[in-house]
Amino acid sequence: DVIAATVEATRTRVPVIAGIIVDSTREAIARGKAVRDMKVAALQVTPVHYLFRPDDDAMVEHFRAVSGETGVPVIIYNVVPWTYLSPALLCRIFREVPGVIGVKQSAGDLKLFADLMIDAPRERLIYSAVDALLYSSFTLGAHGSVAAILTAAPKATVALWDAVKAGDHGR
């Protein structure tokens, strides 16, 4: 209902990304299928996060299944501490699962963000999700942000983005 109301309210003026934070591949697929006909731009999906960490092959298969069975582009929401995906694993998923179009990178480790920006295929979208690191991630080449601060301070965030893009680091 929330996604339907959001899509209706935006009337295609902006892309809507549907967030899916669940504990299983099966549930992620079910929720993705529930919103795919609403014209969402992508699904934002967390890694599987049971009490244990699935191995890397299982992580790849999780995103392959969600992307393949829903037919909707996927942005990985890399946020769950015990199943956090390394830059190397993210890049593997990007190479092996064409339906995964990007990542919302939520770690506060700027070195990992830089490693991801260096190694990720250029056509993949890397979004910053840490409010305090927006300037740094924008200067490293992030494609944008999906973060809480955007709703609280949209004008300031756009001004920051524009300044970085213009090379006005003093501003």
Stockholm file with secondary structure:
# STOCKHOLM 1.0

chainA/1-171         DVIAATVEATRTRVPVIAGIIVDSTREAIARGKAVRDMKVAALQVTPVHYLFRPDDDAMVEHFRAVSGETGVPVIIYNVVPWTYLSPALLCRIFREVPGVIGVKQSAGDLKLFADLMIDAPRERLIYSAVDALLYSSFTLGAHGSVAAILTAAPKATVALWDAVKAGDHGR
#=GR chainA/1-171 SS CHHHHHHHHHTTSSCCEEEECCSCHHHHHHHHHHHGGGTCSEEEECCCCSSSCCCHHHHHHHHHHHHHHHCSCEEEEECCGGGCCCHHHHHHHHHHCTTEEEEEECCSCHHHHHHHHHHSCTTSEEEECCGGGHHHHHHTTCCEECSTHHHHSHHHHHHHHHHHHTTCCCC
#=GC SS_cons         CHHHHHHHHHTTSSCCEEEECCSCHHHHHHHHHHHGGGTCSEEEECCCCSSSCCCHHHHHHHHHHHHHHHCSCEEEEECCGGGCCCHHHHHHHHHHCTTEEEEEECCSCHHHHHHHHHHSCTTSEEEECCGGGHHHHHHTTCCEECSTHHHHSHHHHHHHHHHHHTTCCCC
//
